[in-house]
Amino acid sequence: GTDGEIEHGAALIHTPFFGNLVREFFEGESIICFADDRADAGSSLVVPLWHKNAAATRTHYQTITTRVSDAPRPDEIVVVVGAST
């Protein structure tokens, strides 16, 4: 949130536990691409995507843009996970 540091969000997602849960849910094997950012509530967030099993396949490098209109508040952290078919 606006009262925190970017490292607070990074500490939540840059762990094997988070990555393992995401890979298990999506039945993937690749490392998880990420983009750390700090922004005001309602700002655009760019979410990177790539192939769940072939991270080196450049044809699958994409992004999606999203926003959460009322978050993060000063004491919140927003974590966005994107996937596509």
Jmol script that loads the backbone (N, CA, C; Angstrom):
load data "model"
ATOM      1  N   GLY A   1       0.808  -1.189   0.000  1.00  0.00           N
ATOM      2  CA  GLY A   1       0.000   0.000   0.000  1.00  0.00           C
ATOM      3  C   GLY A   1       0.856   1.260   0.000  1.00  0.00           C
ATOM      4  N   THR A   2       0.220   2.378   0.069  1.00  0.00           N
ATOM      5  CA  THR A   2       0.914   3.654  -0.006  1.00  0.00           C
ATOM      6  C   THR A   2       1.826   3.901   1.188  1.00  0.00           C
ATOM      7  N   ASP A   3       1.624   3.184   2.277  1.00  0.00           N
ATOM      8  CA  ASP A   3       2.491   3.339   3.445  1.00  0.00           C
ATOM      9  C   ASP A   3       3.604   2.298   3.499  1.00  0.00           C
ATOM     10  N   GLY A   4       3.656   1.406   2.537  1.00  0.00           N
ATOM     11  CA  GLY A   4       4.633   0.326   2.569  1.00  0.00           C
ATOM     12  C   GLY A   4       5.757   0.526   1.578  1.00  0.00           C
ATOM     13  N   GLU A   5       6.588  -0.483   1.495  1.00  0.00           N
ATOM     14  CA  GLU A   5       7.716  -0.499   0.566  1.00  0.00           C
ATOM     15  C   GLU A   5       7.479  -1.598  -0.460  1.00  0.00           C
ATOM     16  N   ILE A   6       8.049  -1.448  -1.640  1.00  0.00           N
ATOM     17  CA  ILE A   6       7.885  -2.445  -2.687  1.00  0.00           C
ATOM     18  C   ILE A   6       8.397  -3.815  -2.226  1.00  0.00           C
ATOM     19  N   GLU A   7       9.379  -3.812  -1.339  1.00  0.00           N
ATOM     20  CA  GLU A   7       9.934  -5.071  -0.839  1.00  0.00           C
ATOM     21  C   GLU A   7       8.920  -5.877  -0.032  1.00  0.00           C
ATOM     22  N   HIS A   8       7.896  -5.227   0.527  1.00  0.00           N
ATOM     23  CA  HIS A   8       6.879  -5.964   1.290  1.00  0.00           C
ATOM     24  C   HIS A   8       6.107  -6.906   0.371  1.00  0.00           C
ATOM     25  N   GLY A   9       5.692  -6.424  -0.800  1.00  0.00           N
ATOM     26  CA  GLY A   9       5.013  -7.286  -1.767  1.00  0.00           C
ATOM     27  C   GLY A   9       5.941  -8.339  -2.331  1.00  0.00           C
ATOM     28  N   ALA A  10       7.173  -7.928  -2.634  1.00  0.00           N
ATOM     29  CA  ALA A  10       8.150  -8.870  -3.180  1.00  0.00           C
ATOM     30  C   ALA A  10       8.403 -10.020  -2.210  1.00  0.00           C
ATOM     31  N   ALA A  11       8.423  -9.724  -0.927  1.00  0.00           N
ATOM     32  CA  ALA A  11       8.673 -10.766   0.078  1.00  0.00           C
ATOM     33  C   ALA A  11       7.577 -11.824   0.069  1.00  0.00           C
ATOM     34  N   LEU A  12       6.368 -11.454  -0.327  1.00  0.00           N
ATOM     35  CA  LEU A  12       5.268 -12.424  -0.370  1.00  0.00           C
ATOM     36  C   LEU A  12       5.370 -13.359  -1.567  1.00  0.00           C
ATOM     37  N   ILE A  13       5.799 -12.838  -2.716  1.00  0.00           N
ATOM     38  CA  ILE A  13       5.758 -13.659  -3.930  1.00  0.00           C
ATOM     39  C   ILE A  13       7.077 -14.307  -4.295  1.00  0.00           C
ATOM     40  N   HIS A  14       8.186 -13.798  -3.808  1.00  0.00           N
ATOM     41  CA  HIS A  14       9.489 -14.359  -4.175  1.00  0.00           C
ATOM     42  C   HIS A  14       9.911 -15.442  -3.186  1.00  0.00           C
ATOM     43  N   THR A  15       9.042 -16.431  -3.077  1.00  0.00           N
ATOM     44  CA  THR A  15       9.324 -17.573  -2.209  1.00  0.00           C
ATOM     45  C   THR A  15       8.991 -18.849  -2.979  1.00  0.00           C
ATOM     46  N   PRO A  16       9.687 -19.934  -2.704  1.00  0.00           N
ATOM     47  CA  PRO A  16       9.322 -21.202  -3.356  1.00  0.00           C
ATOM     48  C   PRO A  16       7.884 -21.614  -3.029  1.00  0.00           C
ATOM     49  N   PHE A  17       7.402 -21.296  -1.827  1.00  0.00           N
ATOM     50  CA  PHE A  17       6.052 -21.691  -1.426  1.00  0.00           C
ATOM     51  C   PHE A  17       5.008 -21.089  -2.368  1.00  0.00           C
ATOM     52  N   PHE A  18       5.079 -19.774  -2.616  1.00  0.00           N
ATOM     53  CA  PHE A  18       4.121 -19.112  -3.512  1.00  0.00           C
ATOM     54  C   PHE A  18       4.231 -19.677  -4.924  1.00  0.00           C
ATOM     55  N   GLY A  19       5.455 -19.748  -5.431  1.00  0.00           N
ATOM     56  CA  GLY A  19       5.671 -20.257  -6.783  1.00  0.00           C
ATOM     57  C   GLY A  19       5.196 -21.684  -6.947  1.00  0.00           C
ATOM     58  N   ASN A  20       5.465 -22.522  -5.968  1.00  0.00           N
ATOM     59  CA  ASN A  20       5.040 -23.920  -6.050  1.00  0.00           C
ATOM     60  C   ASN A  20       3.523 -24.041  -6.080  1.00  0.00           C
ATOM     61  N   LEU A  21       2.828 -23.232  -5.284  1.00  0.00           N
ATOM     62  CA  LEU A  21       1.359 -23.277  -5.284  1.00  0.00           C
ATOM     63  C   LEU A  21       0.792 -22.832  -6.629  1.00  0.00           C
ATOM     64  N   VAL A  22       1.354 -21.765  -7.195  1.00  0.00           N
ATOM     65  CA  VAL A  22       0.876 -21.280  -8.496  1.00  0.00           C
ATOM     66  C   VAL A  22       1.150 -22.316  -9.580  1.00  0.00           C
ATOM     67  N   ARG A  23       2.366 -22.863  -9.618  1.00  0.00           N
ATOM     68  CA  ARG A  23       2.691 -23.885 -10.625  1.00  0.00           C
ATOM     69  C   ARG A  23       1.782 -25.105 -10.469  1.00  0.00           C
ATOM     70  N   GLU A  24       1.540 -25.541  -9.256  1.00  0.00           N
ATOM     71  CA  GLU A  24       0.682 -26.702  -9.021  1.00  0.00           C
ATOM     72  C   GLU A  24      -0.738 -26.428  -9.521  1.00  0.00           C
ATOM     73  N   PHE A  25      -1.267 -25.251  -9.220  1.00  0.00           N
ATOM     74  CA  PHE A  25      -2.626 -24.910  -9.628  1.00  0.00           C
ATOM     75  C   PHE A  25      -2.766 -24.909 -11.148  1.00  0.00           C
ATOM     76  N   PHE A  26      -1.772 -24.337 -11.845  1.00  0.00           N
ATOM     77  CA  PHE A  26      -1.831 -24.234 -13.302  1.00  0.00           C
ATOM     78  C   PHE A  26      -1.174 -25.411 -14.018  1.00  0.00           C
ATOM     79  N   GLU A  27      -0.698 -26.398 -13.249  1.00  0.00           N
ATOM     80  CA  GLU A  27      -0.025 -27.567 -13.804  1.00  0.00           C
ATOM     81  C   GLU A  27       1.134 -27.151 -14.705  1.00  0.00           C
ATOM     82  N   GLY A  28       1.942 -26.226 -14.211  1.00  0.00           N
ATOM     83  CA  GLY A  28       3.075 -25.724 -14.961  1.00  0.00           C
ATOM     84  C   GLY A  28       4.396 -26.128 -14.348  1.00  0.00           C
ATOM     85  N   GLU A  29       5.469 -25.849 -15.094  1.00  0.00           N
ATOM     86  CA  GLU A  29       6.814 -26.185 -14.643  1.00  0.00           C
ATOM     87  C   GLU A  29       7.775 -24.998 -14.678  1.00  0.00           C
ATOM     88  N   SER A  30       7.452 -23.958 -15.435  1.00  0.00           N
ATOM     89  CA  SER A  30       8.357 -22.825 -15.613  1.00  0.00           C
ATOM     90  C   SER A  30       8.505 -22.020 -14.328  1.00  0.00           C
ATOM     91  N   ILE A  31       9.599 -21.261 -14.273  1.00  0.00           N
ATOM     92  CA  ILE A  31       9.673 -20.281 -13.207  1.00  0.00           C
ATOM     93  C   ILE A  31       8.595 -19.237 -13.475  1.00  0.00           C
ATOM     94  N   ILE A  32       8.206 -18.516 -12.462  1.00  0.00           N
ATOM     95  CA  ILE A  32       7.120 -17.551 -12.604  1.00  0.00           C
ATOM     96  C   ILE A  32       7.704 -16.179 -12.904  1.00  0.00           C
ATOM     97  N   CYS A  33       7.271 -15.605 -14.026  1.00  0.00           N
ATOM     98  CA  CYS A  33       7.732 -14.254 -14.354  1.00  0.00           C
ATOM     99  C   CYS A  33       6.987 -13.261 -13.463  1.00  0.00           C
ATOM    100  N   PHE A  34       7.610 -12.107 -13.235  1.00  0.00           N
ATOM    101  CA  PHE A  34       7.000 -11.156 -12.316  1.00  0.00           C
ATOM    102  C   PHE A  34       7.389  -9.742 -12.691  1.00  0.00           C
ATOM    103  N   ALA A  35       6.653  -8.811 -12.139  1.00  0.00           N
ATOM    104  CA  ALA A  35       6.977  -7.393 -12.255  1.00  0.00           C
ATOM    105  C   ALA A  35       6.580  -6.747 -10.927  1.00  0.00           C
ATOM    106  N   ASP A  36       7.546  -6.256 -10.193  1.00  0.00           N
ATOM    107  CA  ASP A  36       7.265  -5.546  -8.954  1.00  0.00           C
ATOM    108  C   ASP A  36       6.957  -4.101  -9.304  1.00  0.00           C
ATOM    109  N   ASP A  37       5.945  -3.540  -8.677  1.00  0.00           N
ATOM    110  CA  ASP A  37       5.590  -2.158  -8.940  1.00  0.00           C
ATOM    111  C   ASP A  37       4.943  -1.571  -7.700  1.00  0.00           C
ATOM    112  N   ARG A  38       5.010  -0.271  -7.604  1.00  0.00           N
ATOM    113  CA  ARG A  38       4.338   0.435  -6.520  1.00  0.00           C
ATOM    114  C   ARG A  38       3.547   1.555  -7.156  1.00  0.00           C
ATOM    115  N   ALA A  39       2.260   1.633  -6.843  1.00  0.00           N
ATOM    116  CA  ALA A  39       1.403   2.621  -7.492  1.00  0.00           C
ATOM    117  C   ALA A  39       0.245   2.984  -6.571  1.00  0.00           C
ATOM    118  N   ASP A  40      -0.394   4.086  -6.874  1.00  0.00           N
ATOM    119  CA  ASP A  40      -1.574   4.505  -6.125  1.00  0.00           C
ATOM    120  C   ASP A  40      -2.756   3.615  -6.468  1.00  0.00           C
ATOM    121  N   ALA A  41      -3.764   3.623  -5.601  1.00  0.00           N
ATOM    122  CA  ALA A  41      -4.987   2.854  -5.847  1.00  0.00           C
ATOM    123  C   ALA A  41      -5.570   3.245  -7.196  1.00  0.00           C
ATOM    124  N   GLY A  42      -5.989   2.249  -7.965  1.00  0.00           N
ATOM    125  CA  GLY A  42      -6.601   2.487  -9.254  1.00  0.00           C
ATOM    126  C   GLY A  42      -5.623   2.630 -10.404  1.00  0.00           C
ATOM    127  N   SER A  43      -4.340   2.609 -10.132  1.00  0.00           N
ATOM    128  CA  SER A  43      -3.342   2.724 -11.204  1.00  0.00           C
ATOM    129  C   SER A  43      -3.320   1.452 -12.042  1.00  0.00           C
ATOM    130  N   SER A  44      -2.898   1.584 -13.295  1.00  0.00           N
ATOM    131  CA  SER A  44      -2.758   0.423 -14.167  1.00  0.00           C
ATOM    132  C   SER A  44      -1.610  -0.454 -13.687  1.00  0.00           C
ATOM    133  N   LEU A  45      -1.814  -1.749 -13.711  1.00  0.00           N
ATOM    134  CA  LEU A  45      -0.789  -2.720 -13.345  1.00  0.00           C
ATOM    135  C   LEU A  45      -0.540  -3.620 -14.551  1.00  0.00           C
ATOM    136  N   VAL A  46       0.704  -3.724 -14.968  1.00  0.00           N
ATOM    137  CA  VAL A  46       1.061  -4.583 -16.095  1.00  0.00           C
ATOM    138  C   VAL A  46       1.516  -5.922 -15.540  1.00  0.00           C
ATOM    139  N   VAL A  47       0.858  -6.982 -15.978  1.00  0.00           N
ATOM    140  CA  VAL A  47       1.114  -8.333 -15.480  1.00  0.00           C
ATOM    141  C   VAL A  47       1.760  -9.147 -16.601  1.00  0.00           C
ATOM    142  N   PRO A  48       2.999  -9.626 -16.402  1.00  0.00           N
ATOM    143  CA  PRO A  48       3.658 -10.419 -17.445  1.00  0.00           C
ATOM    144  C   PRO A  48       3.123 -11.853 -17.480  1.00  0.00           C
ATOM    145  N   LEU A  49       3.095 -12.418 -18.672  1.00  0.00           N
ATOM    146  CA  LEU A  49       2.689 -13.815 -18.867  1.00  0.00           C
ATOM    147  C   LEU A  49       3.714 -14.503 -19.746  1.00  0.00           C
ATOM    148  N   TRP A  50       3.928 -15.785 -19.524  1.00  0.00           N
ATOM    149  CA  TRP A  50       4.669 -16.597 -20.476  1.00  0.00           C
ATOM    150  C   TRP A  50       4.224 -18.033 -20.342  1.00  0.00           C
ATOM    151  N   HIS A  51       4.732 -18.887 -21.192  1.00  0.00           N
ATOM    152  CA  HIS A  51       4.277 -20.271 -21.251  1.00  0.00           C
ATOM    153  C   HIS A  51       4.551 -20.989 -19.934  1.00  0.00           C
ATOM    154  N   LYS A  52       3.579 -21.743 -19.461  1.00  0.00           N
ATOM    155  CA  LYS A  52       3.703 -22.395 -18.152  1.00  0.00           C
ATOM    156  C   LYS A  52       4.719 -23.533 -18.136  1.00  0.00           C
ATOM    157  N   ASN A  53       5.039 -24.078 -19.303  1.00  0.00           N
ATOM    158  CA  ASN A  53       5.993 -25.179 -19.347  1.00  0.00           C
ATOM    159  C   ASN A  53       7.223 -24.892 -20.196  1.00  0.00           C
ATOM    160  N   ALA A  54       7.229 -23.808 -20.918  1.00  0.00           N
ATOM    161  CA  ALA A  54       8.341 -23.508 -21.831  1.00  0.00           C
ATOM    162  C   ALA A  54       8.672 -22.019 -21.735  1.00  0.00           C
ATOM    163  N   ALA A  55       9.347 -21.646 -20.678  1.00  0.00           N
ATOM    164  CA  ALA A  55       9.637 -20.232 -20.434  1.00  0.00           C
ATOM    165  C   ALA A  55      10.489 -19.611 -21.532  1.00  0.00           C
ATOM    166  N   ALA A  56      11.268 -20.405 -22.247  1.00  0.00           N
ATOM    167  CA  ALA A  56      12.146 -19.872 -23.285  1.00  0.00           C
ATOM    168  C   ALA A  56      11.438 -19.721 -24.635  1.00  0.00           C
ATOM    169  N   THR A  57      10.151 -20.050 -24.701  1.00  0.00           N
ATOM    170  CA  THR A  57       9.392 -19.929 -25.943  1.00  0.00           C
ATOM    171  C   THR A  57       8.946 -18.483 -26.106  1.00  0.00           C
ATOM    172  N   ARG A  58       9.684 -17.727 -26.898  1.00  0.00           N
ATOM    173  CA  ARG A  58       9.459 -16.280 -27.009  1.00  0.00           C
ATOM    174  C   ARG A  58       8.110 -15.914 -27.607  1.00  0.00           C
ATOM    175  N   THR A  59       7.503 -16.821 -28.356  1.00  0.00           N
ATOM    176  CA  THR A  59       6.197 -16.509 -28.939  1.00  0.00           C
ATOM    177  C   THR A  59       5.111 -16.380 -27.876  1.00  0.00           C
ATOM    178  N   HIS A  60       5.401 -16.795 -26.660  1.00  0.00           N
ATOM    179  CA  HIS A  60       4.406 -16.756 -25.600  1.00  0.00           C
ATOM    180  C   HIS A  60       4.658 -15.639 -24.582  1.00  0.00           C
ATOM    181  N   TYR A  61       5.551 -14.710 -24.880  1.00  0.00           N
ATOM    182  CA  TYR A  61       5.766 -13.578 -23.976  1.00  0.00           C
ATOM    183  C   TYR A  61       4.648 -12.572 -24.220  1.00  0.00           C
ATOM    184  N   GLN A  62       3.835 -12.336 -23.246  1.00  0.00           N
ATOM    185  CA  GLN A  62       2.708 -11.410 -23.352  1.00  0.00           C
ATOM    186  C   GLN A  62       2.565 -10.648 -22.045  1.00  0.00           C
ATOM    187  N   THR A  63       1.711  -9.639 -22.046  1.00  0.00           N
ATOM    188  CA  THR A  63       1.321  -8.953 -20.811  1.00  0.00           C
ATOM    189  C   THR A  63      -0.174  -8.692 -20.851  1.00  0.00           C
ATOM    190  N   ILE A  64      -0.749  -8.543 -19.690  1.00  0.00           N
ATOM    191  CA  ILE A  64      -2.115  -8.041 -19.569  1.00  0.00           C
ATOM    192  C   ILE A  64      -2.050  -6.831 -18.637  1.00  0.00           C
ATOM    193  N   THR A  65      -2.981  -5.934 -18.809  1.00  0.00           N
ATOM    194  CA  THR A  65      -3.050  -4.764 -17.950  1.00  0.00           C
ATOM    195  C   THR A  65      -4.351  -4.808 -17.183  1.00  0.00           C
ATOM    196  N   THR A  66      -4.267  -4.543 -15.902  1.00  0.00           N
ATOM    197  CA  THR A  66      -5.455  -4.561 -15.049  1.00  0.00           C
ATOM    198  C   THR A  66      -5.356  -3.424 -14.045  1.00  0.00           C
ATOM    199  N   ARG A  67      -6.400  -3.231 -13.304  1.00  0.00           N
ATOM    200  CA  ARG A  67      -6.373  -2.255 -12.215  1.00  0.00           C
ATOM    201  C   ARG A  67      -7.369  -2.689 -11.147  1.00  0.00           C
ATOM    202  N   VAL A  68      -7.085  -2.319  -9.925  1.00  0.00           N
ATOM    203  CA  VAL A  68      -7.985  -2.547  -8.802  1.00  0.00           C
ATOM    204  C   VAL A  68      -8.371  -1.156  -8.322  1.00  0.00           C
ATOM    205  N   SER A  69      -9.598  -0.755  -8.585  1.00  0.00           N
ATOM    206  CA  SER A  69      -9.978   0.647  -8.438  1.00  0.00           C
ATOM    207  C   SER A  69      -9.844   1.201  -7.022  1.00  0.00           C
ATOM    208  N   ASP A  70     -10.011   0.368  -6.017  1.00  0.00           N
ATOM    209  CA  ASP A  70      -9.974   0.886  -4.638  1.00  0.00           C
ATOM    210  C   ASP A  70      -8.835   0.303  -3.802  1.00  0.00           C
ATOM    211  N   ALA A  71      -7.811  -0.202  -4.444  1.00  0.00           N
ATOM    212  CA  ALA A  71      -6.719  -0.812  -3.685  1.00  0.00           C
ATOM    213  C   ALA A  71      -5.397  -0.545  -4.398  1.00  0.00           C
ATOM    214  N   PRO A  72      -4.308  -0.564  -3.710  1.00  0.00           N
ATOM    215  CA  PRO A  72      -4.181  -0.874  -2.288  1.00  0.00           C
ATOM    216  C   PRO A  72      -4.398   0.359  -1.417  1.00  0.00           C
ATOM    217  N   ARG A  73      -5.009   0.141  -0.289  1.00  0.00           N
ATOM    218  CA  ARG A  73      -5.112   1.177   0.726  1.00  0.00           C
ATOM    219  C   ARG A  73      -3.771   1.248   1.439  1.00  0.00           C
ATOM    220  N   PRO A  74      -3.570   2.236   2.327  1.00  0.00           N
ATOM    221  CA  PRO A  74      -2.252   2.402   2.954  1.00  0.00           C
ATOM    222  C   PRO A  74      -1.701   1.143   3.622  1.00  0.00           C
ATOM    223  N   ASP A  75      -2.562   0.270   4.143  1.00  0.00           N
ATOM    224  CA  ASP A  75      -2.076  -0.903   4.872  1.00  0.00           C
ATOM    225  C   ASP A  75      -2.342  -2.211   4.125  1.00  0.00           C
ATOM    226  N   GLU A  76      -2.468  -2.156   2.800  1.00  0.00           N
ATOM    227  CA  GLU A  76      -2.760  -3.347   2.005  1.00  0.00           C
ATOM    228  C   GLU A  76      -1.665  -3.609   0.972  1.00  0.00           C
ATOM    229  N   ILE A  77      -1.649  -4.844   0.490  1.00  0.00           N
ATOM    230  CA  ILE A  77      -0.788  -5.243  -0.613  1.00  0.00           C
ATOM    231  C   ILE A  77      -1.666  -5.941  -1.633  1.00  0.00           C
ATOM    232  N   VAL A  78      -1.502  -5.598  -2.901  1.00  0.00           N
ATOM    233  CA  VAL A  78      -2.230  -6.264  -3.980  1.00  0.00           C
ATOM    234  C   VAL A  78      -1.263  -7.195  -4.692  1.00  0.00           C
ATOM    235  N   VAL A  79      -1.652  -8.450  -4.842  1.00  0.00           N
ATOM    236  CA  VAL A  79      -0.884  -9.416  -5.627  1.00  0.00           C
ATOM    237  C   VAL A  79      -1.818  -9.888  -6.742  1.00  0.00           C
ATOM    238  N   VAL A  80      -1.382  -9.736  -7.996  1.00  0.00           N
ATOM    239  CA  VAL A  80      -2.175 -10.124  -9.157  1.00  0.00           C
ATOM    240  C   VAL A  80      -1.475 -11.302  -9.819  1.00  0.00           C
ATOM    241  N   VAL A  81      -2.226 -12.365 -10.076  1.00  0.00           N
ATOM    242  CA  VAL A  81      -1.723 -13.515 -10.809  1.00  0.00           C
ATOM    243  C   VAL A  81      -2.561 -13.635 -12.070  1.00  0.00           C
ATOM    244  N   GLY A  82      -1.919 -13.675 -13.231  1.00  0.00           N
ATOM    245  CA  GLY A  82      -2.636 -13.783 -14.484  1.00  0.00           C
ATOM    246  C   GLY A  82      -2.318 -15.072 -15.201  1.00  0.00           C
ATOM    247  N   ALA A  83      -3.287 -15.570 -15.966  1.00  0.00           N
ATOM    248  CA  ALA A  83      -3.109 -16.778 -16.765  1.00  0.00           C
ATOM    249  C   ALA A  83      -3.984 -16.661 -17.989  1.00  0.00           C
ATOM    250  N   SER A  84      -3.626 -17.389 -19.040  1.00  0.00           N
ATOM    251  CA  SER A  84      -4.457 -17.395 -20.247  1.00  0.00           C
ATOM    252  C   SER A  84      -4.389 -18.764 -20.903  1.00  0.00           C
ATOM    253  N   THR A  85      -5.270 -18.987 -21.850  1.00  0.00           N
ATOM    254  CA  THR A  85      -5.263 -20.232 -22.618  1.00  0.00           C
ATOM    255  C   THR A  85      -5.137 -19.907 -24.086  1.00  0.00           C
TER     256      THR A  85
END
end "model"
wireframe off; spacefill off
backbone 0.3
color backbone group
